[in-house]
Amino acid sequence: MASKMLAYVLSTFLFLLQLHFSAGQSVVKAAYWTPRNEFPVSSIDSTLFTHLFCAFADLNPSTYQVTISSSNSAQFSTFTQTVQQKNPSVKTLLSIGGGGESKASTFASMATQPSTRKSFIDSSIKLARANNFHGLDLDWEYPSTKEEMTNFGSLLNEWRAAVAAESKSSGKAPLLLSAAVFYSSDYYSLIYPIQAISNTLDWLNVMAYDLYTPFAKNSPTKTGPPAALYNPTSKVSGNAGVRAWIQSGVAAKKLVLGLPFYGHGWRLVNANNHGIFAPANGAASDELGYGGIKDFITQNSATTVYNSTIVTDYCYAGTTWIGYDDTQSISTKVTYAKGKGLLGYFAWHVGADKNFALSQTASRAWGA
Ligand SMILES: *[C@@H]1O[C@H](CO)[C@@H](O)[C@H](O)[C@H]1NC(C)=O
């Protein structure tokens, strides 16, 4: 009798434990951190987040192993411990890759063969465990042929299987797996491997920004809303992207909406013609962090505008025009994400905020 009782209690316990691991996240309020702008990890107000991404680990182009550069190793290896001082329940993910064509081509060649995929997968798991991360994030920008999309799917399937096997043998909770993806499931008429994504990833970081930039291949001759939520003139918008992902078959609960804590600057052709889609003459500056934009506004007494149709902010002074997200755009987007049943939001990147104004706005807009 007693042993039957014990068996029952034990099986209930194991069931609940399993439920705990498979239930997934209830919300993702996240941001990336990068050493790029020298914003110290210890300064992050981690109480505003459920998850923090440490960016980036690198992919070795000859061995296809994931590595942390020696200049980053001190900050990366203590990242989790440091951010958990203010918020013991915050989870951390090591993000691999990032933008740039040479990284994209290294990802593409790694993903072609089972053996090179295995190098990537095994080394990534080892690196995450050795540096105390709770998960891994793949930032391949972007798989850009049909074969690369297929190989991306194979990589995800094998990665999830390896993560599950490692969890079984180590007895630890499985590593979280996420990927940062294009704003739409349709990447210039190539469709992401939806089935593999749905089966393997805990969530997708939807990069709903850089939709309009002053760069040559994008919109150098017209200003634009860099991270439009809606777009009266085309399908280039965060909302259109989210809808495309859902229509392709990815559950809303797997989508995390990207928020830019930075903007893009254009040079106006005519200082008196300063609307959205006004004639422009290329970039006025490099990509600008939110803090830098706020300083620019103060120093130049720039005019600021919130456009609620598109959900973007912009400012202008003389012939400089900057499109960005201020608190109104951020809170409208977070309310949108929650209303659509998405899993949450993430920001690129926390160090570009100004005194956590945007991070706080986002956290409050989502609510507890
Ligand atoms: C926002 O900008 C678009 C494009 O210029 C314009 O059509 C729309 O009227 C603006 N919305 C508001 C509320 O000003």
PDBQT file of the ligand as one rigid body, heavy atoms in Angstrom, charges set to zero:
ROOT
HETATM    1  C1  LIG A 401       1.567  59.990 -40.729  1.00  0.00    +0.000 C 
HETATM    2  O1  LIG A 401       2.352  60.078 -41.914  1.00  0.00    +0.000 OA
HETATM    3  C2  LIG A 401       1.706  59.669 -43.086  1.00  0.00    +0.000 C 
HETATM    4  C3  LIG A 401       2.722  59.727 -44.222  1.00  0.00    +0.000 C 
HETATM    5  O2  LIG A 401       3.223  61.017 -44.368  1.00  0.00    +0.000 OA
HETATM    6  C4  LIG A 401       0.485  60.531 -43.330  1.00  0.00    +0.000 C 
HETATM    7  O3  LIG A 401      -0.201  60.065 -44.476  1.00  0.00    +0.000 OA
HETATM    8  C5  LIG A 401      -0.441  60.488 -42.123  1.00  0.00    +0.000 C 
HETATM    9  O4  LIG A 401      -1.493  61.390 -42.288  1.00  0.00    +0.000 OA
HETATM   10  C6  LIG A 401       0.332  60.846 -40.855  1.00  0.00    +0.000 C 
HETATM   11  N1  LIG A 401      -0.535  60.624 -39.696  1.00  0.00    +0.000 N 
HETATM   12  C7  LIG A 401      -0.763  61.570 -38.814  1.00  0.00    +0.000 C 
HETATM   13  C8  LIG A 401      -1.639  61.168 -37.661  1.00  0.00    +0.000 C 
HETATM   14  O5  LIG A 401      -0.286  62.691 -38.892  1.00  0.00    +0.000 OA
ENDROOT
TORSDOF 0
